[in-house]
Amino acid sequence: MSLAVSSISLLALILFSFTFIIFNSKGQCTHVSSLKFSPNSSFKIALFADLHYGEATSTDGVPQQDKNSSKAMSTLLDRERPDFVVFLGDIITANNLLIANASYYWEQAISPTRKRGIPWATVFGNHDDASFVWPSEWFSATGIPHVRCPPKTLPRSGEGTCSFRGTTRLELMKGEIERNNLSCSESGPMDLWPSVSNYVLQMKSSENPKSTVAFLYFLDSGGGSYPEVISNAQARWFQQKSQEINPGSRVPELVFWHIPSKAYEKVAPRFGIHKPWVLGDHSSNDDYEEHWENK
C-alpha cells in the first residue's frame, strides 16, 4: 500500500502537563527495526511527552501527580487502543531524584503501556538524565532539611542510599531494552554519544512484508547531562541514513524529538496549523482548560 503524510490525521492533546498525539493508522512491533501495518492498512500511534515522573519525590509513596499521569495514560490507551506508543522525552524529572538508579520511575511511566501489551519507542528529553539539583531554599537560614532517601525495598533504586549523580542516558536506555521485550528503542550509533536516542524504525506493508511504506526517525535533542542541541553530526547521520534506506525520499518519513526547533516558527503559519489542546494541572484530574489556536 502507499502512504502519504497528508493522509495521517493528527489530534494533539496536552493534558495534565503531558502530550498525547494520535496518528490514525494498526499493527505490531515485530522486532526492533520494523513495524508492520495490519491487514486493514492501519496503524495507530499514541505519543506521550513531558510525563515528568518522580518530580514530586518529597512526598511519601508514589506522588499523586504520577498516579494521575498513570490513570490518564491508562484511560487514553483503553479508549484509543493504539498499536504503538512513542515516549517523546522528559519521561522522568531526574534532577529531582535522590536515587542512584532512576529506572524505577522510568518503569512506572511505561507501565500502563507495557501492561496492555503495546510496543513502544522512547526518545530522551532535557530532564531524563539530569543530575540532582539542590534547591536554593535548602541553603537558607533554616539550613539543609532532612533528606529522605529511597527505602531499601524500592526496586532498582540504589539499595536505599541517596545519590546525586543521576542516571545516564545509556543506563536508562540499556535498562529499558533489557527488561522489556516490547521496547523498540535503541541506543543509537556510538559515534553520536552522549546523544543516545538516535535511530530509525521501518513501517512495513501488510500485503508485502518486504515493502517499506514509512520510516520513523528518533533524534536526541539533548539537555540534562549535556547541551540542548541536535548536533551537526546527528544531522549528517540523518541525511546519510535517509539517503541510504530511502533514496529520493520515495516513502514518507516522520521524525520525533523532544525540544521543538526554530523551524516551527516558519513552517507552522504557512500550513495554517490548527492546534486543539487541553492545558491542565499535573496534580489534578479535574482542573483543566480547553484551548484552540488557529493560525
Helices and strands as residue ranges (DSSP letters): G 5-7, E 10-15, E 18-23, E 27-31, E 34-37, E 45-49, H 64-80, E 84-87, G 94-96, H 103-115, E 120-122, G 136-139, H 169-179, G 190-192, E 199-204, E 212-218, H 232-245, G 247-249, E 253-256, H 263-270, E 274-280, E 288-294
